[in-house]
Amino acid sequence: MLRPGEIVPDFELPAAAAGRTEQVSLARPAADLVVLFFYPKDFSFICPTEVKGFQQHLADFTREKTRIIGASCDSIQTHLEWIRELGGIDYPLIADEGGQLAASYGVFDPAERTALRATFILSPKREVLYAVASNANVGRSVAETLRVVQALRSGRMCPADWKPGVETAA
């Protein structure tokens, strides 16, 4: 798995967002930071809670000048159908069919042919600032990902459970 300090590979892949398809690339970032999260599968039990959670906090990430990108090994058509079922997702879900993107980040499970549940926060220069992965049966906290973005953007030493507005070390 890629670690903080490493530069991530660029990509240009199809994605579904807001009921349409688009090409997504890190070469053209639309924000200062990028949260790229991998999830195992559309139409599963835990993944919709995370995907909808990022949608619910999308304005919070936008205020932090942070772009959200989701990725799984599902097809673009599956993403479009799932987005409709979820009631709409406004950020891109990359169709990483075959898992090449997940493999390049070190989060592809060849036995399951899916991506692991992993989150990367990337700088504008595509440097990994934060990376975490968990077992497929444990969903991630979107609020914690937002807190980490806020801590990174503060540029300060932020202890565990730090929140914006709380004193930090220089």
N, C-alpha and C positions, 0 to 999 in steps of 0.2 A: 504494500500500500504506500502511496506517495505520502511523504512526511513534510511537516513545516520546513520552509526554506527551499524546497525543490520547486522547479518550474514545471508547470503542467503542460502536456502536449496540447497544441491547438487542434481544433476539429471544425468541421462544417457538416452538420447532420440535419435531417428533417426533424421537425418538431410540430406538435399540435398545441395551439393556444387559442382561446376564445372561439372555438369552433372552426378554425381554419388551419392551414399548414403554412409553415415558414421554414427557412433555413436558419440555423443558429450556429454562431461561431464565436469563439473567444477573441478573435482578432478584431472584432468590432464591439467591444464592451459598451453597454449603455449606462453604466454606472461606475462609481469608484470601486466598489467591491462586488464580488459575485459569490452567491451561495449556490453551489452545485451539489444537489443531493441525489443519490442513487437509491432506488427502491426495487424490491424483487419483482413485483408483478401487478399489472392492472387487474381489476375485478377480484381482489383478494380481501382479506379481513382487516389487516392492520394498515396497509398502504393508503386506503382512502382517508383514514383519519389524519395521516401526515400531509397528504396532498391537499386536503381541504383545510388543514391547519395553516399551511403556508398561504393559501388563498385568503383565509381570514385575517392574517397578519401582513398581507401584501402592502397595504398602505404604510404600515410601520417600517417595513424594510425599505420602501421607496423613500420615506423621510430620512432614512439613514444612507441614502444614495447607494443602495444595494440591490442588485438584480438577482432574482430567483430563477433557477433553472432546475427542473427535475429530469431524471433520466431512468429509463428501464429498458429491458431488452424486448419489449413489446413492439408491435408494428405501429405505423402511423395510423392505420385504420382502427386498430384496437384503441389507441389513445383517443381518437376522435369520438368513438362510441362511448368510451368510459367517461370522458369529459362531459358529454351530454347527460349521462346517467348521474353524474355528480352535481349537475346543475350549473356547470361552467367553471372553467379554470382560466384565469387571465394571463398566467405566465407560461412559458413553453415547457412542454414535456417532450424530451428528446426520444426519438425512436432509435435505439441502439441495437437494432436487429443483429444478431450474431455476437454481440457483446464486446466488440473491439474497443469501444470507448471505456467501458468498465474495466476491461483487461489492462488498458494503458494506465489506468489509475490504480491498478492492483486490487480491484474489488469485484472481479468476475468469479462466480462459482461455477466451474466447469461441470460438476456433477449435476447441478440443478439447471444449468444453462440460463442463469439469472444473475442479476447484479446483487451484491450484498447490500445491506442497509448501511449506507455510509454518507457522511456529509463533509464537504470541503468548502472552506471560505478562502477565496482567492483575492489577491491584490490586483490592481489595474495592470501590473506587469506579469500576471498569471503565476505569481509565486503563491505556494500554499502557505497560508497564515494559520490555519486550523484544520485538523483532520480527525475524524472519529468514525468508528464503525461499531456496529452492534449485531448481536444475533438476530436472525430474521423474526423471531417471535417477540422482540422488544421494540416497540415504537419509540421514535425520538421525540424530544420536547422541542416544539417550534419556538416556544418562549425562551428556552435556553439558547437556541441558535441565535435568536434576536439579541439576547443579553450579551453573547460572545461578540456579535457584530458591534454592538455599542461599546463594549470594553475595548475591542481592537481600534475602533475609531477614536476613542478617548486618547490613545497614545500614552497612557499611564499604566502603572502597575496596579492591577485590579485583583483583589483577593477573591476567594470563592464566595459565591452568592452576591457579589457586588452588583449594585443597581445604579443606573444613572442618577446623579445628584448626591450620591454618597461619596464621602471623602476618599481619596486614593493617595498613593505615594507617587512622587514625581518620577 
